[in-house]
């Protein structure tokens, strides 16, 4: 067993790339949240008639 510290394997992102990834993740989360709120609002506006449909 080696006592030497292991180097990270794979791709190492720069600080700018990490920042852009975080900004992109936040944008996706906000878009998803807005979509959920939109669907919820449309459901409230339509009211209980959404559940009453002919078979």
Secondary structure, DSSP 8 states (H G I E B T S, - for coil): ---S-----S----HHHHHHHHHHHHHHHHHHHHHHHHHHHHHHHHGGGGT----
